[in-house]
Amino acid sequence: MNLEMTETVNVTKGEDIVKLRLRRSSRGLTVSILKVHKCIEEMFREWSNGETVPYNSHGRKWIPSGKLPGCYSIQAFQDILGVQPCKGGRYRLDSLGTDIYVPGIGGEATVNMSFLRFIGASDGPLEFYVKGVYSKEAMDTLKRVMHSAILQLYIDLLKPIDVVITMSSSETSKEL
């Protein structure tokens, strides 16, 4: 199954792909999605075939600060888009409504970036908070791994790749 986009991704060098603000408070972690590049939303829209799911379809830890839209479904790609490695940790796109940060054994934290699937995320700011306790160390790790995960997401799924495969008749005749 090919998950690469067929069109050219129009991202200008130096342009923000994702811009987030994370604030710790007594309520938990407030996640402000300030910017999501249109290419990310287009990718999820394409994969979903128009199917949407509620933002709390897997868990109840995301509490909206206002009205939150639904999210693009990635059910068809669930097996492929599980936990993905990135520098210093892992990221996932398949856990709506669950913890944003899961500390790991040996420092391999997992960040949940399922919020990138919000319908309309590229149109403007969205905000919700996540129930939980976030230490200073957890916030530092979250910032570091989230940055790495966004970069890895771009490389894994959005960065244009052009592959040319050539087979010559001399290679074919060796097999005959």
Summary of the structure (lengths in Angstrom):
residues: 176
radius of gyration: 18.5
end to end distance: 30.1
largest distance: 71.5
contacts: 486
relative contact order: 0.21
helix: 29%
strand: 24%
